Amino acid sequence: MLDERVYTIPLRRAKSAPRWKRSKRAILEIRLFLLRHTKAEGIILDSSINEKIWERGAKKPPSKIRVKVAENEDGIIEAKLVEGES
């Protein structure tokens, strides 16, 4: 059972996507990273993560992001942006 963890997720693979698809690819990379490291059934990303990725547009996502992860009773992972990162 996963209680609560903080992960720093590298998003450098998103930089290999075409320029106009980089933020979309960064969201996918976050989901893949969390699935790989938590072995969960599903992932729910908070809107604060989405806003942080897209704040500079589709072409320039951040190179890494810090995320706090908690598992609910259904085995689904809920991810939120770490406080002070926005």
VOPAGU-2260 file (C-alpha; in pm, 1 decimal, decimal comma):
REM VOPAGU-2260
SITE   aa  ch    i         X         Y         Z
SITE  MET   A    0       0,0       0,0       0,0
SITE  LEU   A    1     141,3     334,6    -106,6
SITE  ASP   A    2      79,6     609,8     145,8
SITE  GLU   A    3     230,5     934,8      16,1
SITE  ARG   A    4     546,4    1002,3    -184,6
SITE  VAL   A    5     708,3    1289,1    -368,3
SITE  TYR   A    6     857,6    1222,3    -711,8
SITE  THR   A    7    1067,8    1446,9    -933,6
SITE  ILE   A    8     962,4    1346,3   -1283,2
SITE  PRO   A    9    1205,7    1421,8   -1567,8
SITE  LEU   A   10    1031,7    1541,3   -1882,9
SITE  ARG   A   11    1327,9    1547,4   -2121,2
SITE  ARG   A   12    1170,5    1277,9   -2341,0
SITE  ALA   A   13     892,1    1525,8   -2417,9
SITE  LYS   A   14    1156,4    1743,9   -2586,5
SITE  SER   A   15    1199,9    1477,4   -2856,6
SITE  ALA   A   16     838,4    1526,2   -2973,6
SITE  PRO   A   17     753,4    1780,7   -3242,8
SITE  ARG   A   18     746,8    2133,8   -3100,7
SITE  TRP   A   19     367,7    2174,8   -3105,7
SITE  LYS   A   20     312,6    1841,0   -2925,4
SITE  ARG   A   21     561,5    1876,3   -2638,6
SITE  SER   A   22     319,9    1964,1   -2357,3
SITE  LYS   A   23      82,6    1686,8   -2459,2
SITE  ARG   A   24     376,7    1444,3   -2459,9
SITE  ALA   A   25     485,1    1572,0   -2116,0
SITE  ILE   A   26     144,5    1477,6   -1969,2
SITE  LEU   A   27     183,1    1131,2   -2122,0
SITE  GLU   A   28     533,6    1100,8   -1973,9
SITE  ILE   A   29     398,3    1187,6   -1626,9
SITE  ARG   A   30     133,6     915,9   -1655,9
SITE  LEU   A   31     385,5     656,7   -1779,2
SITE  PHE   A   32     632,5     743,8   -1502,2
SITE  LEU   A   33     367,5     708,6   -1231,3
SITE  LEU   A   34     238,1     380,7   -1373,1
SITE  ARG   A   35     592,4     241,6   -1384,6
SITE  HIS   A   36     687,8     351,8   -1032,9
SITE  THR   A   37     363,1     282,0    -847,0
SITE  LYS   A   38     221,5     -19,9   -1035,9
SITE  ALA   A   39    -126,2     126,7    -999,4
SITE  GLU   A   40    -450,0      50,1   -1183,3
SITE  GLY   A   41    -517,8     408,7   -1283,4
SITE  ILE   A   42    -386,3     762,8   -1252,5
SITE  ILE   A   43    -574,3    1083,4   -1171,3
SITE  LEU   A   44    -376,7    1401,8   -1237,2
SITE  ASP   A   45    -476,1    1718,4   -1055,2
SITE  SER   A   46    -552,4    2026,9   -1262,1
SITE  SER   A   47    -254,1    2206,3   -1104,5
SITE  ILE   A   48     -18,7    1966,1   -1287,0
SITE  ASN   A   49    -192,3    2035,8   -1615,8
SITE  GLU   A   50    -174,0    2412,2   -1559,3
SITE  LYS   A   51     197,5    2393,1   -1473,0
SITE  ILE   A   52     277,5    2195,2   -1789,7
SITE  TRP   A   53      73,7    2420,7   -2017,2
SITE  GLU   A   54     157,0    2760,0   -1856,3
SITE  ARG   A   55     421,2    2839,8   -2122,9
SITE  GLY   A   56     219,3    2690,7   -2407,4
SITE  ALA   A   57     240,1    2370,7   -2609,2
SITE  LYS   A   58     598,3    2424,9   -2724,1
SITE  LYS   A   59     786,8    2481,7   -2395,0
SITE  PRO   A   60     694,2    2246,8   -2110,0
SITE  PRO   A   61     920,8    2243,0   -1802,0
SITE  SER   A   62    1214,9    2002,0   -1804,4
SITE  LYS   A   63    1108,5    1839,1   -1475,9
SITE  ILE   A   64     821,5    1857,7   -1230,0
SITE  ARG   A   65     774,6    1762,5    -862,4
SITE  VAL   A   66     459,4    1566,6    -783,5
SITE  LYS   A   67     306,0    1440,0    -458,8
SITE  VAL   A   68     141,4    1100,0    -504,8
SITE  ALA   A   69    -117,6     929,8    -282,4
SITE  GLU   A   70    -316,2     611,0    -333,7
SITE  ASN   A   71    -687,2     600,5    -254,1
SITE  GLU   A   72    -878,7     296,2    -129,6
SITE  ASP   A   73    -969,1     183,7    -483,9
SITE  GLY   A   74    -603,2     144,2    -583,4
SITE  ILE   A   75    -609,7     455,7    -802,1
SITE  ILE   A   76    -321,1     701,1    -775,8
SITE  GLU   A   77    -396,0    1071,0    -725,2
SITE  ALA   A   78    -112,5    1307,0    -817,6
SITE  LYS   A   79     -87,6    1672,7    -717,7
SITE  LEU   A   80     173,5    1939,7    -770,5
SITE  VAL   A   81     403,2    1984,0    -467,5
SITE  GLU   A   82     324,3    2296,2    -261,5
SITE  GLY   A   83     533,5    2596,0    -358,9
SITE  GLU   A   84     607,1    2466,9    -710,8
SITE  SER   A   85     351,2    2681,8    -889,5
